[in-house]
Amino acid sequence: MKRFLFVTVFLFFSISLSAQLKIGYIDSEFIRKQVTDFQDVDKKMDTFVKEWNDEIAKIDKTWKEKYDDYDRRKLLLSDQKRVEMESELQALEKKMMDLRQAKYGPSGEFQKKQEELLKPVLEKVNAAVKKVAEENNYDFIFDRSGDIIFVYAKEEYDVTNLVLEKLK
């Protein structure tokens, strides 16, 4: 809602200032598909995800095997042994949930790794955007693939290819 209000106010004021402003936009999704650095980050992240998923799957497999064993034998087990096996199953389940949280939770390793790997690439893209804006005297450059949506934009203001040229 704040973005909509900002865009509305910005567009209202920019109509009166349109002769003075030069506005451009990029398509960051297109840039992301064209720049190999982003693809390298994706490959590295895929490697981490596969490793983490394998680790989680291994615990899950162990849990299933122990549960099947418990389920087959539970009628024959003493109360003490049944409680031990149930505790062991609960501990494995908790371990699996904790691992998922540690890897994929809001402040998990996935988020941290992705930020770490993307930071230099995004800095490079931002520097290219800044250079294009300064060289071509743009007042504003928006990302049309983000939350700000254009109702209308002339193609002549698309500076995506200029940014890609700077990245090469």
N, C-alpha and C positions, 0 to 999 in steps of 0.2 A: 504494500500500500504506500509506503514511504517513497519507493522508487517511482511509482506511478505519479504521485504528487510531484516529486522532483522533476520528472520528465515533462509533465504538464506545465509546470511553472517555467521550466527551462525553455520549452518550445514557445510558450507565450512571449517570454522576453526575447527570445532569439528571432521572432518574427520582426520585431522592431529593429533589431540589430543585425539582420541578415546580411546587409550590405557590408558589414564590418567583420563578420565572422566567417571563418573557413572551417567547415566541419567535414571530417572523414570517418570512415568506419572500416573495421577489419572483420573477417570471419575467422575467429580463433579455432573453430573446429576444422576448417579447411587447412589452416596453418599447421595444426596438430597432425593432420594426415600427411602433409607434405614434408615436414621436417623430420629427418631420420633420428635426431636426438630424442624426440618423443617416442618413436618406435623402439629405440634402445631401452628407454625407461620402462616401456610396457613389457618388453621381453624379460628384463631383469625382475620386474614385479611378478610376472608369470612364473618365473623360476622360484621365487620366494613362496608364492601362493601354493605351487605344487608341493614344495617341500613341507610347508605347514599342513596342507591338507593330508599329505601322506602320514605325517606324525599323528594327526587327529584320527585318521582312518585306522591306524595301527592300534591306538587305544580303544577305539570303537570295536574293532575286531576282537580284541582281548576281552572287552566287556561282554560282547555277544557270546563268545565261547564260554566264559565263566557263568553267564546267565543260563545258557542252555544246560550246562552241567548242573547248576543249582536246580533248575526247573525239573530235570529228570530225577534228581535224587532227593528233593525236598521232603517227600513223604517218609523217606527212610532215615533222614538225618536227625540227630539229637537236636534239642532246642538250642543248645550252646553252639553247635556246629552251624546250624541254620542262621543264627544271629551273626556269627563270624562271616559267613559267606555273604549275607545281606550287607553287612558293613563294608566288606571288600568291594561289592558291586557299587555301593553308594560312593565309596572313595574314588573308584575308577570314573564314575559318572561325573563327580565333582572335578576331578582332574581334567577330564575332557572339556567340561564347560569353562573351567578356568583358563585352559589353553586357548580355547576359541576366543574368549574375552581378551586375553593377553595379545593375541595375534590380530583379531578383527574388531575389537571393541573401539569405542570412540577415541581413546588415547592409546590404542594398540600399536603393535609393531608395524602393521600394514600402513597405517596413517603416517607414522614417523618415517618409515622407509620411503614412502611415496613423496613426502615433502622434501626429504633429504635429496632424493634423486632428481626431482623436478625443479628444485630451487635454481641450480645453475642454468638450466634450459629456459626457465621463465625469465630469469634476469637477462639472458641473451635476447629473447623475444622482446622484452620491454625496452631494452636498449635500442633494438632495431626500430621499434615503434616510435620511440622518442626521436631518433635520428631522422626518420621519414617525416615526422611532424615538424621538426625544426627546419629541415631542408626544403620542405614544400609549404612552409608557413601556415600549417594547420593550427587552428585554435583548439579544436577538440577532435579526438578520434574515439569512437565508441566501438564496442565489440557487439556485433549484431547477433552473435550466437549465445549471448548471455541473457540475463534477466531483462535487460532493456530491449524492448521490441520496437522495431521501426514499423510505422504504418506505411510510410513511403520514404524511399531514399533513392536518389539518383545514382546510377552506376558509376558516374564519373567521380564520386566521392569514395569509392571502394579503394582503399590503399593496401589491401591484402597482398597483392602481387608485389608491390614495392617493398613491403616488409619481408616477403619471401626472398626477394633479390638481396636484401641486406643480410639475410641469414646464410646465404651461400658463400 
